[in-house]
Amino acid sequence: MDDEDLHLLPRTRSADLLDWAVAEGFDPVPEPAVRTVLTLLELGGARLHDGLPELSSPVLERLLYEQLHLYVQPDGDPAAYPAAVRLLIEWQRAARRLNAKRAEKLRAEADWQGEVLLSLLRRSDLVTWPRLYALLLRADGVPSDDGPGPVREWLAAFRELPPEERFAAFDRVPGLDGDGNWDQPGRPLLIGVSTDGARRLLEQGLMRRSYRNLAERSARGLPMPAELSGAFEEFEEAVAQAAIDLCGEWTVPGLPRLLLEEFPELAPEEY
């Protein structure tokens, strides 16, 4: 599949936003957090102006309260995500896309909903399989920058443990609060439902983005991409693969694919 034709993945202007922030003297924000925020805003349906998502109260709430905790497991300070939102607010204010009253309202909402996000990221009842295993991998110091090999080896070793030892590892994982009830019969199914649902929501956002771009292509009299000339299943598969890759970018690269394709018994999504 040729994403240059399908336009599934957003081409965020994270570098431009960060360059502007440095020039204006704002505190630095990690680029991955900025890119993630811009990507989820666009896939969540935010309107774009000059390549950057337009913020409003409903858009901001959807991002910080409904979206981010489904996908991200921060490898660093999770406050970077609301900080990235604040940068976008300041850019839009400087560009006169927000008046002073609206900008102040959005700043306040970004602050308190950012605090809510931090609590959501710590709730064991909201975790997904990629987020849970990302925490375990980082706690064990498993490198993820050299390809999937070390992650695959860790998962293979973890699979050999008795179930009670795996549940005990979940209980000890840093970064989550509360009793996860990991050994309860229905607990894996609940995590699986959350994981599958989050990925399907992401697929829907990717499809909508592709459809918008394809409509513009059609309006200019250009032919549809070759990927859409045959069975629609090929397009659906391209969307599914793009969603899996994004989930890996936001947790541990390659981890969601390994859990789905090689270690489904460690992360069941259906029975």
HELIX and SHEET records of a PDB file:
HELIX    1   1 ASP A    3  LEU A    6  1                                   4    
HELIX    2   2 SER A   14  GLU A   24  1                                  11    
HELIX    3   3 GLU A   31  LEU A   43  1                                  13    
HELIX    4   4 SER A   57  GLU A   61  1                                   5    
HELIX    5   5 ARG A   62  GLN A   67  3                                   6    
HELIX    6   6 LEU A   68  TYR A   71  1                                   4    
HELIX    7   7 ALA A   80  ALA A   94  1                                  15    
HELIX    8   8 ALA A  100  LEU A  121  1                                  22    
HELIX    9   9 SER A  124  LEU A  126  5                                   3    
HELIX   10  10 TRP A  129  ALA A  139  1                                  11    
HELIX   11  11 GLY A  149  ARG A  159  1                                  11    
HELIX   12  12 PRO A  163  ARG A  172  1                                  10    
HELIX   13  13 ARG A  187  ALA A  219  1                                  33    
HELIX   14  14 ALA A  226  LEU A  228  5                                   3    
HELIX   15  15 PHE A  232  GLU A  249  1                                  18    
HELIX   16  16 LEU A  255  GLU A  261  1                                   7    
HELIX   17  17 PRO A  264  LEU A  266  5                                   3    
SHEET    1   A 2 LEU A  48  HIS A  49  0                                        
SHEET    2   A 2 LEU A  52  PRO A  53 -1                                        
END                                                                             
